[in-house]
């Protein structure tokens, strides 16, 4: 057995290293957070616009 066989392979090259997996997970979490923030903001904007347009008229319509 040679010394080369006894030493573990370096995973710092990026393939299969835990840092690349952690970076990928962080990117996924970050993009999900951005998407959730955009959805929240758009819903809040829609509710605010709906509240402005749904105001009751000053005089109610006449009915017979």
C-alpha positions as CSV (number, residue, x, y, z in Angstrom):
1,X,0.0,0.0,0.0
2,X,1.5,3.3,-1.0
3,X,1.2,6.6,1.0
4,X,-1.1,8.0,-1.7
5,X,-3.7,5.3,-0.9
6,X,-3.7,6.1,2.8
7,X,-4.4,9.8,2.6
8,X,-8.0,10.9,2.1
9,X,-8.9,12.9,-1.0
10,X,-9.3,16.6,-0.6
11,X,-12.9,17.7,-0.9
12,X,-12.0,21.4,-1.1
13,X,-12.3,21.2,-4.9
14,X,-16.1,21.8,-4.5
15,X,-17.4,18.5,-5.7
16,X,-19.2,16.8,-2.8
17,X,-17.9,19.2,-0.1
18,X,-20.3,20.3,2.7
19,X,-19.6,23.9,2.0
20,X,-21.0,23.7,-1.5
21,X,-24.1,22.0,-0.1
22,X,-24.4,24.6,2.6
23,X,-24.1,27.4,0.0
24,X,-26.8,25.8,-2.2
25,X,-29.1,25.4,0.8
26,X,-28.5,29.0,1.8
27,X,-29.3,30.2,-1.7
28,X,-32.5,28.2,-1.7
29,X,-33.6,29.6,1.7
30,X,-32.7,33.1,0.7
31,X,-34.6,32.9,-2.6
32,X,-37.6,31.5,-0.7
33,X,-37.5,34.4,1.7
34,X,-37.4,36.9,-1.1
35,X,-40.3,35.3,-2.8
36,X,-42.3,35.3,0.5
37,X,-41.5,38.9,1.0
38,X,-42.7,39.8,-2.5
39,X,-46.0,37.9,-2.0
40,X,-46.6,39.6,1.3
41,X,-46.0,43.0,-0.1
42,X,-48.2,42.5,-3.1
43,X,-51.1,41.1,-1.0
44,X,-50.7,44.1,1.4
45,X,-50.8,46.5,-1.6
46,X,-53.9,44.8,-3.0
47,X,-55.7,45.0,0.4
48,X,-54.8,48.7,0.7
49,X,-56.1,49.5,-2.8
50,X,-59.3,47.5,-2.2
51,X,-59.9,49.4,1.1
52,X,-59.7,52.7,-0.7
53,X,-62.1,51.8,-3.5
54,X,-64.7,50.0,-1.2
55,X,-65.7,53.2,0.6
56,X,-69.4,53.7,1.1
57,X,-71.1,56.4,-0.8
58,X,-72.1,59.6,1.1
59,X,-75.8,59.1,0.4
60,X,-77.3,55.6,0.1
61,X,-79.1,54.8,-3.2
62,X,-82.8,55.2,-3.1
63,X,-85.0,52.2,-3.2
64,X,-88.7,51.8,-3.6
